[in-house]
């Protein structure tokens, strides 16, 4: 699975399965939200 933004774009351009890319993007988004919640909680 591609890791960088450019690699993801290239994977979609060559016909990689879209659900795998979307799943990885959702996982990154969830991890980011969790990290931000932890940072904000410790800040406040």
VEXZA-742407 format. One record per residue: residue number from 1; residue in three letters; x, y negated, z of N, C-alpha, C, O in turn. Coordinates in nm, 3 decimals. Each point is the difference from the previous one (the first is absolute). Last residue first. Example, Ala and Ser with C-alpha at 12.3 -4.5 7.8 and 13.67 -1.06 7.14 Angstrom:
(site 2, SER, (1.285, 0.225, 0.708), (0.082, -0.119, 0.006), (-0.077, -0.109, 0.073), (0.051, -0.111, 0.017))
(site 1, ALA, (-0.022, 0.683, -0.024), (-0.089, -0.119, 0.000), (0.090, -0.120, 0.000), (0.104, 0.002, 0.066))
REM end
This chain:
(site 44, UNK, (-0.533, -2.135, 2.795), (-0.101, -0.063, 0.085), (0.011, 0.058, 0.138), (-0.076, -0.038, 0.089))
(site 43, UNK, (0.365, 0.210, -0.404), (0.022, -0.144, -0.001), (-0.097, -0.071, 0.095), (0.037, -0.094, 0.071))
(site 42, UNK, (-0.069, 0.561, -0.158), (0.115, -0.027, 0.086), (0.029, -0.150, 0.009), (0.055, -0.047, 0.099))
(site 41, UNK, (-0.404, 0.188, -0.381), (-0.032, 0.038, 0.138), (0.116, -0.031, 0.093), (-0.021, -0.049, 0.111))
(site 40, UNK, (0.081, -0.013, -0.575), (-0.088, -0.103, 0.056), (-0.034, 0.030, 0.146), (-0.006, -0.091, 0.083))
(site 39, UNK, (0.258, 0.412, -0.318), (0.078, -0.123, 0.017), (-0.086, -0.108, 0.064), (0.045, -0.068, 0.093))
(site 38, UNK, (-0.258, 0.470, -0.207), (0.095, 0.021, 0.110), (0.080, -0.127, 0.029), (0.020, -0.036, 0.115))
(site 37, UNK, (-0.307, 0.036, -0.486), (-0.079, 0.004, 0.123), (0.091, 0.016, 0.121), (-0.021, -0.065, 0.103))
(site 36, UNK, (0.217, 0.090, -0.529), (-0.039, -0.137, 0.032), (-0.081, -0.005, 0.129), (0.016, -0.093, 0.080))
(site 35, UNK, (0.101, 0.517, -0.246), (0.119, -0.072, 0.046), (-0.036, -0.142, 0.041), (0.045, -0.048, 0.104))
(site 34, UNK, (-0.382, 0.308, -0.300), (0.034, 0.051, 0.133), (0.120, -0.072, 0.058), (0.002, -0.032, 0.119))
(site 33, UNK, (-0.126, -0.065, -0.562), (-0.101, -0.051, 0.094), (0.030, 0.045, 0.142), (-0.014, -0.078, 0.094))
(site 32, UNK, (0.285, 0.250, -0.436), (0.024, -0.143, 0.018), (-0.099, -0.060, 0.100), (0.039, -0.078, 0.086))
(site 31, UNK, (-0.100, 0.522, -0.218), (0.119, -0.010, 0.084), (0.032, -0.146, 0.030), (0.037, -0.035, 0.112))
(site 30, UNK, (-0.387, 0.123, -0.412), (-0.036, 0.039, 0.136), (0.117, -0.011, 0.096), (-0.016, -0.044, 0.114))
(site 29, UNK, (0.095, -0.033, -0.572), (-0.085, -0.106, 0.054), (-0.039, 0.031, 0.145), (0.004, -0.089, 0.085))
(site 28, UNK, (0.230, 0.415, -0.324), (0.089, -0.112, 0.032), (-0.081, -0.114, 0.062), (0.045, -0.063, 0.096))
(site 27, UNK, (-0.286, 0.430, -0.251), (0.081, 0.039, 0.115), (0.092, -0.113, 0.044), (0.015, -0.027, 0.119))
(site 26, UNK, (-0.268, -0.025, -0.513), (-0.087, -0.007, 0.118), (0.078, 0.036, 0.127), (-0.021, -0.060, 0.105))
(site 25, UNK, (0.242, 0.106, -0.518), (-0.022, -0.142, 0.030), (-0.088, -0.017, 0.124), (0.025, -0.088, 0.082))
(site 24, UNK, (0.042, 0.524, -0.244), (0.123, -0.052, 0.058), (-0.014, -0.148, 0.036), (0.048, -0.043, 0.104))
(site 23, UNK, (-0.406, 0.250, -0.324), (0.015, 0.057, 0.134), (0.126, -0.054, 0.067), (-0.002, -0.033, 0.119))
(site 22, UNK, (-0.076, -0.080, -0.568), (-0.093, -0.071, 0.087), (0.012, 0.051, 0.144), (-0.006, -0.079, 0.094))
(site 21, UNK, (0.254, 0.302, -0.424), (0.053, -0.135, 0.019), (-0.089, -0.077, 0.098), (0.050, -0.066, 0.091))
(site 20, UNK, (-0.194, 0.491, -0.218), (0.121, 0.012, 0.081), (0.060, -0.137, 0.029), (0.047, -0.026, 0.111))
(site 19, UNK, (-0.427, 0.059, -0.401), (-0.032, 0.023, 0.142), (0.123, 0.011, 0.090), (-0.002, -0.043, 0.115))
(site 18, UNK, (0.050, -0.005, -0.602), (-0.035, -0.121, 0.075), (-0.032, 0.029, 0.147), (0.042, -0.078, 0.085))
(site 17, UNK, (0.293, 0.351, -0.422), (-0.135, 0.009, 0.054), (-0.028, -0.119, 0.091), (0.073, -0.024, 0.096))
(site 16, UNK, (0.269, -0.036, -0.502), (-0.004, 0.074, 0.128), (-0.144, -0.001, 0.052), (-0.079, -0.088, -0.035))
(site 15, UNK, (0.271, -0.114, -0.390), (-0.113, 0.091, 0.016), (0.001, 0.083, 0.126), (-0.062, 0.106, 0.004))
(site 14, UNK, (0.355, -0.475, -0.182), (0.027, 0.125, -0.070), (-0.106, 0.106, 0.026), (0.009, 0.112, -0.051))
(site 13, UNK, (-0.037, -0.545, 0.256), (0.011, -0.022, -0.144), (0.022, 0.129, -0.076), (-0.049, 0.015, -0.112))
(site 12, UNK, (0.045, -0.017, 0.587), (-0.135, -0.017, -0.054), (0.003, -0.018, -0.151), (-0.088, 0.049, -0.070))
(site 11, UNK, (0.499, -0.023, 0.291), (-0.068, 0.129, 0.013), (-0.141, -0.010, -0.057), (-0.046, 0.092, -0.068))
(site 10, UNK, (0.303, -0.486, 0.096), (0.047, 0.088, -0.106), (-0.071, 0.134, 0.004), (-0.034, 0.056, -0.105))
(site 9, UNK, (-0.057, -0.359, 0.450), (-0.053, -0.051, -0.128), (0.041, 0.091, -0.115), (-0.081, 0.032, -0.086))
(site 8, UNK, (0.264, 0.064, 0.505), (-0.143, 0.031, -0.001), (-0.064, -0.047, -0.131), (-0.080, 0.072, -0.059))
(site 7, UNK, (0.529, -0.183, 0.137), (-0.012, 0.143, -0.026), (-0.146, 0.043, -0.005), (-0.037, 0.085, -0.081))
(site 6, UNK, (0.136, -0.526, 0.206), (0.026, 0.019, -0.143), (-0.013, 0.147, -0.038), (-0.052, 0.033, -0.107))
(site 5, UNK, (0.008, -0.147, 0.566), (-0.112, -0.053, -0.081), (0.021, 0.022, -0.150), (-0.094, 0.037, -0.071))
(site 4, UNK, (0.336, 0.312, 0.404), (-0.002, -0.145, -0.020), (-0.116, -0.044, -0.087), (-0.059, 0.081, -0.071))
(site 3, UNK, (0.121, 0.389, 0.170), (0.000, -0.075, 0.125), (-0.012, -0.150, -0.019), (-0.072, -0.066, 0.075))
(site 2, UNK, (-0.089, 0.566, -0.339), (0.081, -0.123, -0.005), (-0.014, -0.082, 0.128), (-0.105, 0.002, 0.065))
(site 1, UNK, (0.064, 0.539, -0.102), (-0.085, -0.117, 0.000), (0.089, -0.123, 0.000), (0.096, -0.008, 0.077))
REM end
